[in-house]
Amino acid sequence: MELDSRVNKWSLVHNSKPDVLVHVGGTRFHLHKDPLSRNSGYLKRHLMNGNELTLSPPLNITAETFSLVTAFCYGARIELTPFNVVSLRVAVELLLMKGGNDVRDNLRNLMESYLRRVVFVNVDYISIVLRSCLALLPESEMTAFLVGRCIEALTEIGDGDCVNEFLEQAVILPAGNFVVVANAVQQHFPRHDLLYRVVDAYVKEHNGEITEEEKVQICNSIDCDKLSPPLLLHAVQNPKMPLRFIVSAMLQEQNNTRRSIKAAADSVASTGALAEHRHSTVTKLESLLQRDTAARQNYRLRAAMDSTSSRIKRLEKELEEMKKLISKESERIMESNKSRSVMDSARSASFHQTSNVNKMQRGERGSVSSLSTTFRRGGTSPPRKHRREKSFGKRLISGIKNAFSSSSSSSSKQADKKNEYSVGEIYDGLEDFVWIKDDDNISEQELHSHYIKTK
């Protein structure tokens, strides 16, 4: 191996045996402290008081990478490729590799030159480097910023398919690493539509596996001001996104609406064709206001749902109390109605009894007043009232007699006798059917009937 030959050569030249033992992923390296401490700040600090060191996670360095870096410390030349440049660039940062101003003596400068001249001008090389970055996250971005620089190089070249492919591969990352990738991507795109779609897909695929705080960190990489209007509206209505992000999207939507309204008004004013564009402007304003209203309603709905449960419980409790009050009031009313019914029944019975008595009394008076009396000669003496009526009848008969007597004065005596006899019989007969009654309206039929009965 290149490293072994370099170590042996160093030992011969400096007449010094290896005095340091470094463990990396199960591989042991017998090295010299002097060349390591001179080129690496990390190794110098950890070997200052000891001769043995173990490089283990979170230090993300493999035995192969450490071998190449160590060989460089012994003066070897490293062959850089798109497949090893990422691991070497990360190791340089983790081990705090130093060097002179000459590119050949400074491993960091050597790799930066290779990236600019070879990798970032070739789409295929960039794709290889991006895949290597995924395996070494978060160090590949946090220490060397390789992810963001590759994305920037792709945008300058104009190859969006490579970016899409890379982001699709990043759905398989843990939440922490995905946040690193999302933050790296958002810095190099004028629009965040693609980033939003990737984040939306990631959140839906890992729903229930990531915490709300991790969702917030992921969504913080999206600048709502860089979203197109359709995706911004989608973000406002996306239930998978955290509430903080939805509120941010709503605020941005409102700002966009205001800007659109102002721009539309300024455009109409500047052209001087207000009458021609009024209809289209109003339609656009109505559409914008409807979208704003929908966003507001969605936010209010989500806020109201949080308090719905407690409100329902409180209403149920109040309903039970109302039921109890209604039940008690119903019982009281029933008792009151029952008592009132008994009193009304007693009152009604008393009224009917009194009414019947009054009717009987009136009936007796009416029957007495409506009595009719027939007087016959030789009959029983009538009462006083009837006697008065009878004397009236006699006077009536006597008047009739006088009338007949005067009318028959010119007749002969014989005729007078005969007439007087006949009239006398008539007079006597009148007393048999004269009928005195209180009621003055006596019909002829009633008079005839009375005469027949008396006969």
C-alpha positions as CSV (number, residue, x, y, z in Angstrom):
1,M,0.0,0.0,0.0
2,E,1.1,3.6,-0.6
3,L,0.8,4.4,3.1
4,D,3.0,1.5,4.2
5,S,5.8,2.5,1.9
6,R,5.6,6.1,3.0
7,V,5.8,5.1,6.7
8,N,8.7,2.8,6.1
9,K,10.5,5.4,4.1
10,W,9.9,8.0,6.9
11,S,11.3,5.6,9.5
12,L,14.5,5.1,7.5
13,V,15.0,8.7,6.7
14,H,14.4,10.0,10.2
15,N,15.7,6.8,12.0
16,S,12.5,6.7,13.9
17,K,10.0,3.9,14.4
18,P,6.2,4.5,14.4
19,D,5.2,5.8,17.8
20,V,1.5,6.3,17.4
21,L,-1.4,3.7,17.1
22,V,-4.6,4.9,15.5
23,H,-7.8,2.8,15.3
24,V,-10.3,3.5,12.5
25,G,-13.2,1.2,12.0
26,G,-11.4,-2.0,13.1
27,T,-8.2,-1.2,11.2
28,R,-5.0,-0.2,13.1
29,F,-2.5,2.3,11.7
30,H,1.1,2.4,13.1
31,L,2.2,6.0,12.4
32,H,4.6,8.7,13.4
33,K,3.3,11.5,15.6
34,D,5.4,14.3,13.9
35,P,4.0,14.3,10.4
36,L,0.4,13.8,11.7
37,S,0.6,16.6,14.2
38,R,2.2,18.9,11.6
39,N,-0.7,18.5,9.1
40,S,-3.8,17.9,11.3
41,G,-4.9,20.1,14.1
42,Y,-7.3,17.4,15.3
43,L,-4.6,14.7,15.5
44,K,-2.1,17.1,17.2
45,R,-4.6,17.9,19.9
46,H,-5.5,14.3,20.7
47,L,-2.0,12.8,20.5
48,M,-0.4,15.5,22.6
49,N,-0.7,13.5,25.8
50,G,-1.0,10.0,24.4
51,N,0.2,7.6,21.7
52,E,-3.1,5.9,20.9
53,L,-6.2,7.2,19.4
54,T,-9.5,5.8,18.1
55,L,-11.5,7.6,15.4
56,S,-15.2,6.6,15.8
57,P,-18.6,8.1,15.1
58,P,-19.8,10.8,15.1
59,L,-16.4,11.3,13.3
60,N,-17.6,10.1,9.9
61,I,-14.3,8.9,8.4
62,T,-13.6,5.4,6.9
63,A,-10.3,3.5,7.1
64,E,-9.8,3.9,3.4
65,T,-10.3,7.7,3.6
66,F,-8.0,8.0,6.6
67,S,-5.3,6.0,4.7
68,L,-5.4,8.5,1.8
69,V,-5.2,11.5,4.1
70,T,-2.4,10.0,6.2
71,A,-0.4,9.2,3.0
72,F,-0.8,12.8,2.0
73,C,0.7,13.8,5.4
74,Y,3.7,11.7,4.5
75,G,4.1,13.5,1.2
76,A,2.2,11.1,-1.2
77,R,0.1,12.4,-4.1
78,I,-3.6,11.6,-4.0
79,E,-5.6,10.8,-7.1
80,L,-8.9,12.6,-6.9
81,T,-12.1,11.2,-8.5
82,P,-15.8,12.1,-8.4
83,F,-16.2,9.0,-6.2
84,N,-13.7,9.9,-3.5
85,V,-13.6,13.7,-3.5
86,V,-16.5,14.0,-1.1
87,S,-15.1,11.6,1.6
88,L,-11.7,13.3,1.3
89,R,-13.2,16.8,1.5
90,V,-15.2,15.9,4.6
91,A,-12.1,14.2,6.2
92,V,-10.1,17.4,5.6
93,E,-12.6,19.4,7.5
94,L,-13.1,16.9,10.4
95,L,-9.3,16.4,10.9
96,L,-8.6,20.1,10.6
97,M,-6.0,19.5,7.9
98,K,-3.5,22.4,7.4
99,G,-1.0,23.2,4.8
100,G,0.9,25.9,3.0
101,N,-0.2,28.3,0.4
102,D,1.0,26.0,-2.4
103,V,-1.9,23.9,-3.8
104,R,0.3,20.8,-3.8
105,D,0.9,21.1,-0.1
106,N,-2.6,22.0,1.0
107,L,-5.1,19.1,0.5
108,R,-8.1,21.5,1.0
109,N,-7.0,23.8,-1.8
110,L,-6.2,20.8,-4.0
111,M,-9.7,19.4,-3.7
112,E,-11.4,22.8,-4.1
113,S,-9.5,23.3,-7.4
114,Y,-10.6,19.8,-8.6
115,L,-14.2,20.5,-7.7
116,R,-14.3,23.8,-9.6
117,R,-12.4,22.7,-12.7
118,V,-13.7,19.1,-13.1
119,V,-16.8,18.3,-11.1
120,F,-19.0,21.4,-11.2
121,V,-18.9,21.7,-15.0
122,N,-20.1,18.2,-15.7
123,V,-23.6,17.0,-15.0
124,D,-22.6,13.3,-14.6
125,Y,-19.9,14.2,-12.1
126,I,-22.2,16.3,-10.2
127,S,-24.7,13.5,-9.9
128,I,-22.0,11.2,-8.6
129,V,-20.9,13.7,-6.0
130,L,-24.5,14.3,-4.9
131,R,-25.1,10.6,-4.3
132,S,-21.9,10.5,-2.3
133,C,-23.1,13.5,-0.3
134,L,-26.2,11.6,0.7
135,A,-24.1,8.8,2.3
136,L,-22.1,11.3,4.3
137,L,-24.8,13.6,5.6
138,P,-24.9,15.7,7.6
139,E,-21.1,16.3,7.4
140,S,-21.0,16.6,3.6
141,E,-23.1,19.7,3.9
142,M,-22.5,21.0,7.3
143,T,-18.7,21.0,7.0
144,A,-18.0,21.4,3.2
145,F,-21.3,22.7,1.9
146,L,-21.1,20.3,-1.0
147,V,-24.8,19.6,-1.5
148,G,-25.7,23.3,-1.9
149,R,-22.8,23.9,-4.2
150,C,-23.7,21.0,-6.4
151,I,-27.3,22.2,-6.6
152,E,-26.1,25.7,-7.5
153,A,-23.8,24.3,-10.2
154,L,-26.8,22.3,-11.7
155,T,-29.0,25.5,-11.8
156,E,-26.2,27.3,-13.6
157,I,-25.9,24.5,-16.1
158,G,-29.7,24.4,-16.4
159,D,-30.2,20.7,-15.8
160,G,-33.4,20.4,-13.6
161,D,-33.8,16.7,-14.1
162,C,-30.7,16.0,-12.1
163,V,-32.0,18.1,-9.2
164,N,-35.3,16.3,-9.3
165,E,-33.6,12.9,-9.2
166,F,-31.5,13.9,-6.3
167,L,-34.4,15.2,-4.3
168,E,-36.4,12.1,-5.0
169,Q,-33.5,10.0,-3.6
170,A,-33.5,12.3,-0.5
171,V,-37.0,11.1,0.5
172,I,-35.2,8.0,2.1
173,L,-33.2,10.1,4.5
174,P,-33.9,10.5,8.2
175,A,-35.6,13.7,9.2
176,G,-32.4,15.4,10.5
177,N,-30.5,14.8,7.3
178,F,-33.5,15.8,5.1
179,V,-33.6,19.1,6.9
180,V,-30.0,19.6,6.0
181,V,-30.7,18.8,2.3
182,A,-33.8,21.0,2.2
183,N,-31.9,24.0,3.7
184,A,-29.1,23.5,1.2
185,V,-31.5,23.4,-1.7
186,Q,-33.6,26.4,-0.8
187,Q,-30.6,28.8,-0.9
188,H,-30.0,28.2,-4.6
189,F,-33.4,28.3,-6.1
190,P,-35.3,31.5,-7.1
191,R,-38.5,29.5,-6.7
192,H,-39.3,27.0,-4.1
193,D,-42.0,25.0,-5.9
194,L,-39.9,22.0,-6.4
195,L,-38.7,22.1,-2.8
196,Y,-42.3,22.3,-1.6
197,R,-43.3,19.3,-3.6
198,V,-40.4,17.3,-2.2
199,V,-41.1,18.4,1.4
200,D,-44.8,17.6,0.9
201,A,-44.1,14.1,-0.4
202,Y,-41.6,13.5,2.5
203,V,-44.0,14.6,5.2
204,K,-46.9,12.5,3.7
205,E,-44.6,9.4,3.4
206,H,-43.2,9.8,7.0
207,N,-46.5,10.9,8.6
208,G,-46.6,9.4,12.1
209,E,-42.8,8.7,12.1
210,I,-41.6,12.3,12.5
211,T,-42.4,14.7,15.3
212,E,-44.2,18.0,14.9
213,E,-41.0,19.8,15.7
214,E,-39.2,17.9,13.0
215,K,-42.0,18.9,10.6
216,V,-41.5,22.5,11.6
217,Q,-37.7,22.3,10.9
218,I,-38.3,20.7,7.5
219,C,-40.9,23.3,6.5
220,N,-38.7,26.2,7.7
221,S,-36.6,25.5,4.6
222,I,-39.4,26.7,2.4
223,D,-39.7,30.4,1.7
224,C,-43.4,31.0,1.1
225,D,-42.6,34.2,-0.7
226,K,-40.9,32.0,-3.4
227,L,-43.9,29.8,-4.0
228,S,-46.1,30.2,-7.0
229,P,-49.7,31.2,-6.2
230,P,-51.2,27.7,-6.9
231,L,-48.7,26.0,-4.6
232,L,-49.1,28.8,-2.0
233,L,-52.9,28.1,-1.9
234,H,-52.2,24.4,-1.7
235,A,-49.9,25.0,1.3
236,V,-52.6,27.0,3.0
237,Q,-55.0,24.1,2.7
238,N,-52.5,21.3,3.4
239,P,-53.5,19.5,6.6
240,K,-50.3,17.5,6.7
241,M,-48.2,20.6,7.2
242,P,-47.6,22.0,10.7
243,L,-49.9,24.9,11.8
244,R,-47.0,27.3,12.0
245,F,-46.2,26.8,8.4
246,I,-49.8,27.1,7.4
247,V,-50.2,30.4,9.2
248,S,-47.0,31.7,7.5
249,A,-48.4,30.6,4.1
250,M,-51.7,32.4,4.9
251,L,-49.9,35.7,5.7
252,Q,-47.9,35.4,2.5
253,E,-51.1,34.8,0.6
254,Q,-52.6,37.9,2.0
255,N,-49.6,39.9,1.1
256,N,-49.7,38.6,-2.4
257,T,-53.3,39.5,-2.6
258,R,-52.6,43.0,-1.5
259,R,-49.8,43.3,-4.0
260,S,-52.0,42.0,-6.8
261,I,-54.8,44.4,-6.0
262,K,-52.4,47.3,-5.9
263,A,-50.7,46.2,-9.1
264,A,-54.0,45.8,-10.8
265,A,-55.1,49.3,-9.6
266,D,-51.9,50.9,-10.7
267,S,-52.0,49.2,-14.1
268,V,-55.5,50.4,-14.7
269,A,-54.6,53.9,-13.6
270,S,-51.5,54.1,-15.7
271,T,-53.2,53.0,-18.9
272,G,-56.1,55.4,-18.4
273,A,-58.5,52.7,-19.6
274,L,-60.5,52.2,-16.4
275,A,-63.8,51.6,-18.2
276,E,-62.4,48.9,-20.5
277,H,-60.7,46.9,-17.8
278,R,-63.2,47.4,-15.0
279,H,-64.9,44.0,-15.5
280,S,-61.7,42.0,-15.8
281,T,-60.2,43.8,-12.8
282,V,-63.3,43.2,-10.6
283,T,-63.3,39.6,-11.6
284,K,-59.7,39.2,-10.7
285,L,-60.3,41.0,-7.4
286,E,-63.2,38.8,-6.6
287,S,-61.1,35.7,-7.3
288,L,-58.4,36.9,-5.1
289,L,-60.8,37.8,-2.3
290,Q,-62.4,34.4,-2.6
291,R,-59.1,32.7,-2.2
292,D,-58.3,34.9,0.8
293,T,-61.6,34.2,2.4
294,A,-61.1,30.4,1.9
295,A,-57.7,30.6,3.5
296,R,-59.1,32.6,6.5
297,Q,-62.0,30.1,6.9
298,N,-59.6,27.2,6.8
299,Y,-57.5,28.8,9.5
300,R,-60.5,29.6,11.7
301,L,-61.8,26.1,11.3
302,R,-58.6,24.6,12.5
303,A,-58.5,27.0,15.4
304,A,-62.2,26.2,16.3
305,M,-61.6,22.5,16.2
306,D,-59.1,22.8,19.0
307,S,-61.8,24.1,21.4
308,T,-64.8,22.0,20.1
309,S,-64.4,19.1,22.5
310,S,-64.4,21.3,25.7
311,R,-67.4,23.3,24.3
312,I,-69.4,20.2,23.6
313,K,-68.8,18.9,27.1
314,R,-69.9,22.2,28.6
315,L,-73.0,22.3,26.5
316,E,-73.9,18.7,27.5
317,K,-73.6,19.6,31.1
318,E,-75.8,22.7,30.7
319,L,-78.4,20.6,28.8
320,E,-78.6,18.1,31.7
321,E,-79.2,21.0,34.1
322,M,-81.9,22.4,31.9
323,K,-83.6,19.0,31.7
324,K,-83.7,18.8,35.5
325,L,-85.2,22.3,35.8
326,I,-87.8,21.5,33.1
327,S,-88.7,18.2,34.9
328,K,-89.2,20.0,38.3
329,E,-91.3,22.8,36.6
330,S,-93.5,20.2,34.8
331,E,-94.2,18.4,38.1
332,R,-95.1,21.7,39.8
333,I,-97.5,22.7,36.9
334,M,-99.2,19.3,37.0
335,E,-99.9,19.6,40.7
336,S,-101.2,23.1,40.3
337,N,-103.5,22.1,37.4
338,K,-104.8,19.1,39.5
339,S,-105.7,21.4,42.4
340,R,-107.4,23.9,40.1
341,S,-109.4,21.1,38.4
342,V,-110.8,20.0,41.8
343,M,-111.8,23.5,42.7
344,D,-113.5,24.1,39.3
345,S,-115.5,20.8,39.6
346,A,-116.8,21.8,43.0
347,R,-117.7,25.3,41.8
348,S,-119.5,23.8,38.8
349,A,-121.6,21.5,40.9
350,S,-122.7,24.3,43.2
351,F,-123.7,26.4,40.2
352,H,-125.9,23.7,38.7
353,Q,-127.7,23.1,42.0
354,T,-128.5,26.7,42.4
355,S,-129.6,27.0,38.8
356,N,-132.0,24.1,39.2
357,V,-133.6,25.6,42.3
358,N,-134.1,28.9,40.5
359,K,-135.7,27.2,37.5
360,M,-138.1,25.4,39.8
361,Q,-139.1,28.6,41.5
362,R,-139.6,30.3,38.2
363,G,-141.6,27.4,36.9
364,E,-143.9,27.4,39.8
365,R,-144.5,31.2,39.4
366,G,-145.0,30.7,35.7
367,S,-147.5,27.9,36.1
368,V,-149.5,29.8,38.6
369,S,-149.6,32.9,36.4
370,S,-150.5,30.9,33.3
371,L,-153.4,29.1,35.0
372,S,-156.8,29.4,33.2
373,T,-160.1,29.2,35.0
374,T,-163.5,28.1,33.7
375,F,-166.5,29.2,35.8
376,R,-169.7,27.1,35.9
377,R,-173.0,27.9,37.5
378,G,-173.4,26.1,40.7
379,G,-169.7,25.3,40.9
380,T,-167.3,25.7,43.8
381,S,-166.6,29.3,44.8
382,P,-163.6,30.6,42.9
383,P,-160.8,32.4,44.6
384,R,-160.8,36.2,45.1
385,K,-159.1,36.8,41.8
386,H,-161.6,34.5,40.0
387,R,-164.5,36.3,41.7
388,R,-163.4,39.6,40.3
389,E,-163.2,38.0,36.9
390,K,-166.6,36.5,37.3
391,S,-168.2,39.9,38.3
392,F,-166.6,41.3,35.2
393,G,-168.3,38.6,33.2
394,K,-171.6,39.4,34.8
395,R,-171.3,43.0,34.0
396,L,-170.4,42.1,30.4
397,I,-173.5,39.9,30.2
398,S,-175.6,42.5,31.7
399,G,-174.4,45.1,29.2
400,I,-175.2,42.7,26.4
401,K,-178.7,42.2,27.8
402,N,-179.3,45.9,27.9
403,A,-178.2,46.2,24.4
404,F,-180.6,43.5,23.2
405,S,-183.4,45.0,25.3
406,S,-183.0,48.4,23.7
407,S,-182.8,47.0,20.2
408,S,-186.1,45.1,20.7
409,S,-188.2,47.9,22.1
410,S,-190.1,48.6,18.8
411,S,-191.3,45.0,18.5
412,S,-194.5,43.7,19.7
413,K,-195.0,42.6,23.2
414,Q,-195.5,39.0,22.1
415,A,-192.4,39.1,20.2
416,D,-190.8,40.9,23.1
417,K,-191.6,38.1,25.4
418,K,-190.3,35.6,23.0
419,N,-187.2,37.4,22.4
420,E,-186.6,38.1,26.0
421,Y,-187.0,34.4,26.7
422,S,-184.6,33.5,23.9
423,V,-182.1,36.2,24.9
424,G,-182.3,35.0,28.5
425,E,-181.3,31.5,27.5
426,I,-178.5,33.0,25.5
427,Y,-177.5,35.1,28.5
428,D,-177.6,32.0,30.7
429,G,-175.5,30.1,28.1
430,L,-172.9,32.9,27.9
431,E,-172.1,32.3,31.6
432,D,-171.3,28.7,30.7
433,F,-168.6,29.4,28.2
434,V,-167.2,32.8,29.1
435,W,-163.6,32.2,29.8
436,I,-161.5,34.8,31.7
437,K,-157.8,34.4,31.2
438,D,-154.7,36.6,32.0
439,D,-153.6,36.4,28.4
440,D,-155.5,38.8,26.2
441,N,-154.6,36.9,23.0
442,I,-157.3,34.2,23.0
443,S,-157.9,32.5,19.7
444,E,-161.2,31.5,18.4
445,Q,-160.2,27.8,18.3
446,E,-159.3,28.0,22.0
447,L,-162.7,29.6,22.8
448,H,-164.6,26.9,20.9
449,S,-162.7,24.1,22.5
450,H,-163.4,25.5,26.0
451,Y,-167.1,25.7,25.1
452,I,-167.2,22.1,24.0
453,K,-165.5,20.9,27.2
454,T,-167.9,22.8,29.4
455,K,-170.8,21.2,27.7
